[in-house]
Amino acid sequence: MEILGIDIGGSGIKGATVDVTTGTLTAERFRVPTPKPATPDAVTDVVVEIVQHFDWKGPFGCAFPARIKQGTALTAANIDSSWIGTNVEEILYRKTGLTATVINDADAAGMAEMGFGAGRDRLDVVLLLTFGTGIGSALFVNKTLVPNTELGHIALHGMVAEHYASDRARRDKKLGWKRWAKRVQEYLDRIEFLLAPDLIIFGGGASKPKKRAKFFDLLKTQAELVPAELQNHAGIVGAAYSVIARTNTATPLNPIVSAAS
């Protein structure tokens, strides 16, 4: 079964068709830079461009950088604050004429990893963390999603943690890999104190193999720490997957269905 997945990020908006029974992309990923400012009109225009690029006519999934409840954005991370209070699913329907399932972006990546990636065989407490423009989080207990966690926004050294330890913070502050790894370690120590997960999946742009090789071995956790397997495709795959999860159809990650609907 093929579904279009779209992943809205702080730097780029990406889409592809996905085989949601295997978690694999069935077409080459199409990416458009995120408009500045990332207002509802500007972002949804890009979504329309991606839908038209794939000549897509059916329901689609959208990973979105905000807490999402009943399709409405309650926060806005790395996009324009005018999104807050906006029903994202309704505005996407008005712009595209298609039904959209919208889910928090980190939750989407986590669903992909739990269904098809590093967490697929785990039934304990699993935490996905994405290190990119910010720090996203997705928490699972017995493969059931605890939706809309925002663990990148915990306090660390008197500031928002993602402003201290995200990959963007590394670039903005021109930190070497060892110095940045020390910050990431401090963040992981804090997270483990709060949650004590059994498995931490390290995802986002910083999990790419070439980057990972420069710092990953410097990190030490009580939990098992593994890199994400789907990497930058995770948001797209999870967005597409959320469409069938919402309809309560049988899926490779069936226990997650009730939490995602």
N, C-alpha and C positions, 0 to 999 in steps of 0.2 A: 504494500500500500504506500502510495507516494503523497506527500504533503509538503507544501512550501513552508519553510521556516525563515523568519527574519529576526536578526539580532541587532538591536539598537544600542550602540555604545557611545562613549564620550568622544571618540575620535573617528569612528566609522560605523556605517550602517551596512550590514552584510546579509545576504540572503542566498538560499539554494533550495532546491527540491531534495527531499530526504525520503529514503525507504525506511519507514518507521517500524518495520519488523526487524531490521538489522542495524539501524542507526548509522547508515552510510549515506553520503551525499550521492545523488543520482545525476547531478549536473555541476559544472564548475561554479564555484562561489562567485557571486557578483557583489562588489563592494563600492559604496559611494561615501565620500567624506561626510561626516556629520556637519550640518550647516551651523554657522555661528551668527547669531544666537540660535540655539536649538529649540525654537518655539514650536507649538503644535502645528501651525500651518507649514512651516519649513520642513519639519521632520516627516509629517504625513505626505508631503509632496515627494519626498525621497522614497517612502514606502510605495507610493503609487508607481514610481519609476521602476522599482524592483519587481512589483507585481506584473507590470507590463513587459519587463525584460524577459520574464519566464512565461509570458502569455498565460498567466494562472487564472483559473475561473472558479475554483472551489474555495472552501474554508482554508484559512492559513493561521499559523501560530506566530506570535510576536514576543520576543524577550525584551523586556523594558527596564531601564535603570531606575526603578522606584518600587516602593511598596504598593502592591496592587490588591484591592479588595473589590469584588463584584465588578471588575473591569475598570475601576477608578484609581488614579494615581494619588496616593496619599503623601508622597514625598517626591523630590526631584534631585537625583544625584548626577552631576555632570551633564545636566540638560537644563533648559530654562525653567525658572521657578513658576512660570505661568502654567505649567503642566499640572501643578498641585490642584486637586479638586476636579480635574478633567476626567470624564469617562473616556478612556483611551479606546475601548472597544467600539463605542458609539461613533467617535470621530473617524476611526479607521473605516467603519462601515459606510459612513457618509462619503468619504473620499474614494473608496475603492469599489463600493457596491458588494463587497464580500464580507462574510462573517469572519471575525478575527477572535482568536483566543489569546489574551494577553496575560503574561506571567512575569514576575520579577526575573531579571536577567540571570542573577546568580542561582536562583531556584531552577531555572531552565537548564543551566550548565550542570547543576547537581543531578537533575533528573536524567540527563544524558549519561553522566558518568555512572550513576547507579544502575541504569538500565543496560548500558552497553560498554562501559569503560572500567575504570579502576575499582569501582565499588560494586560491580555486578554480582559478586558472590558473597557480599557482606550482609549480615543480619544484625549487627551490633550498632553502636553509635558512630556514625560517620559524619565528618565535617568537611565540606568542600570550601576552600578559600581561593578566590581569584585575585591575583596581584596584577593590576594593570593601571588604568587611569585612576582607579580607586582600589578598595579592597572589598570584594563581594563575599557573601557567605551563604551556604545552604546546609542545613542540618537535617539529618535523617536518623530515625530510631526504628530499627527493624524494618528498614526500607520505606518507612512512612515519613513524608516530608513535614517538617515543622516550618510553615511558610513565612516568608517576609522577615527573616532575621536580618539585622543590619550590624553585624559584628565588626565591620570596618569602621563603625562610628563610635566604638567604645573610647573612653579617655585613656591616653597614654602620654605621659610626660606633659600633662596639662594641655594637650591638643587632641583633635580628632585623630584616631590611629592611622587612618588612611593618608592623612597629610604628613605623617611621619614615616610610614613604612611601605607605601605603595610603590609600584614601579615608576609611576610619574614623579613621586617625591625623589626617587633616586636620580632621575634625569634632571629635574628642576634644580636640585641641590648639588648636582655634579658629584655624586658620591661614587667612590670606587666600589667594586663588588663586595669586598670584605667589610667595608664600613656599612654598606646597605644590609648585608647579611646579618650583621650585629643588630640592626634595627628590627629586621624581620624576626630574629630570634627572640627579642624582647616582646614583640607582639605575640608570637606563638606561646611563650611562657605564660603570658597573661590569659590567653584563650584557654590553655590547658588548665590553669588554675580555676577558671570559671566553669568549664564544661567537662573536662576529663574525657574527651572522645577516645574511641578505640583506634580509629583510623582518620588521618588527615590527608585529604587529597589536595595537592598544591597545583592550582590551575592559573588561568589567565595568560597574558602575553609573556610574563616572566617565566612561564613553564616551558617555553620553546627549548628544544634540546641545546642549541648553541648558547643561549643565555643560561640555562640551568647548569650547564657544565662549569660555569664560573663561580657558582656559590652554593649549590644544593648540598654538597657534602659538608658544608660548614654548619648546617642546621642540625640540631639535636632535639628530639622530642621524646616524651614518654610514650606517646601514641606511635603507631606505625605511620611513617610519613612517606608518601609515594607521589610521583608526578601524575597529573591528569593525563589520560590517554587520548582523549578527543581534542585536547588543546583548543585552538581557536574555532573549531567546528562545534564545540559543545553547546554554545548558546543557540546556534541554528538548529542543531539536532533536537535539543530539549524543547525549543519553541514548537517545532513540528510535532514532536511527541505529545506535547500538552493538549493538542487538538483531540487525539484519540483518548487520552487519559480522561479528558473532561466528559466524554460520552460514556464512560464506564465500560468500554469494550475490553476484551481480553488483550493484555499487552505483556511484553517481557518483564515489566515492572509492576505487576498487578497490585501489590499491596499499597502502592502509592496513589492509586486512582481516587480514593475518597478524599485524600488531602488536596489533590490538584483540582478537584471539580468545584 
